[in-house]
């Protein structure tokens, strides 16, 4: 059986085979498509009621041998990675599979020389430079656990993440180019490290030539150590369930969750989903515009495409510099065949002059994708008509940091796309919708809480250092099921539309933000008596943040600046509203549901507010915002 569906009937056969015997399905796919040092003794050993997940127990492998060595052996000159810089006058760099293997091996040897060992945690706080890709893969090669922190995060967020995983090493850069700005990464890292006793060494990539402070007993230049390394670095042999990486995602309490992914299952699932969803062909150039600081970059810039032997492009800059035609310039320049981006980018590009699109030759494009949030019909139509020229299937891919890879999507050109719907689960993914009594809904046409009822190899294994929170967050609401936190609607044919988060997570421009974390941050301002943070619909960003504050002697600007400094600019509220009181239940719980409706302008749909402790304040808030 070919595990990559090429026709609708392949898709149906695969889906059926995976239901009939999931272990046989995954076992045969894993066996036929990867290199193993040792085969598994047990395919899956999972108990969802306990959040206990284990795949391919007994197997040994190294994911980088699958991403690099095997392709370097079979097709050494094939381009593995294309790096496109922020400034188009700087040349792009192409690494063949052999060259990428060499760079990764040198990086791995450099880390070993610094004392890094299997199981150690290393934090990367880097711009989208090739060294980020090398570092991630180098960790995987020697069995160190990488924890990439998005370079837009603040010093405090970085420090929290470094400390949570007790990272001994940090890799950063003097600065990062983003459009016409330079992010002072080393400076931010220095500030963070003042709070991190666990860190021993900081490896610094020179990128912007910025003036930086230097701590000679701690800081090491990448280029001083890198060149002298050899390209010979045998891969560490890892057990299937050894931790591969930690990646933080926002939760509904203030503290971010360090999601842990393991080696074998993640490799199998990212490769499988990459090939099925994008239908990548041998000579394709594939470009995912995400940052490697997010799961999309981990799974679909690096691990999935590389394991599949594809050519993957990474871009240092932003969609708006030097102008809003940048993405299309890159598509033309590198003859990109598969293009994967976020609805928020599509919406903002769609507001621009079409001449910015039409001046470029986009005829290389064959497949388009979106990820990160629901895509509205208007944006979908624009993407289809003006970028795909009506010729490219659009895959709307639903998944999460926790799922490791794409769970619901049409398969490009194989199963039908339906605007605004992620459509059907991938073969091997068993979904369920739950009603308000926490029982599974059997009717096909239904709306409810989206759950997954069978384990799959790519699922997160735990929250780093807090398995109990893992079980509580994902496996307690609906015992025996993984709860996604999203709501969804299912049509009569079984297609899914994601309706949005059911918890206190808001997706702003595709970034997952926890409102509790922003509330905690605002509460630190001494002038603040009480704060409530909610999301509301925003035309470009999908959602935006509105902060309601009871406070004295504080301006909107001060609040925005404070949040931006503490958590990073992406968490900055769009609106700050000063109120005299927040609506509360009789038990004192802030009614965020009402505040959400007010922020969304739905003031005539507030429902019964008479049961509130202080119903009068609602009228006041509406007036303040009018
Ligand atoms: C949340 C996960 C998965 C990589 C990027 C985000 C939302 C994601 C879609 C989609 C509707 C989507 C969900 C999900 N989401 N993709 N195609 N349609 N909603 O990863 O930061 O872990 O966020 O993003 O609400 O739960 P993440």
Boltz pocket constraint, residues with backbone or C-beta under 6 A from the ligand:
constraints:
  - pocket:
      binder: B
      contacts: [[A, 249], [A, 295], [A, 296], [A, 370], [A, 371], [A, 372], [A, 373], [A, 374], [A, 375], [A, 396], [A, 397], [A, 398], [A, 399], [A, 400], [A, 401], [A, 402], [A, 408], [A, 422], [A, 484], [A, 485], [A, 486], [A, 498], [A, 500], [A, 501], [A, 507], [A, 510], [A, 511], [A, 512]]
      max_distance: 6.0
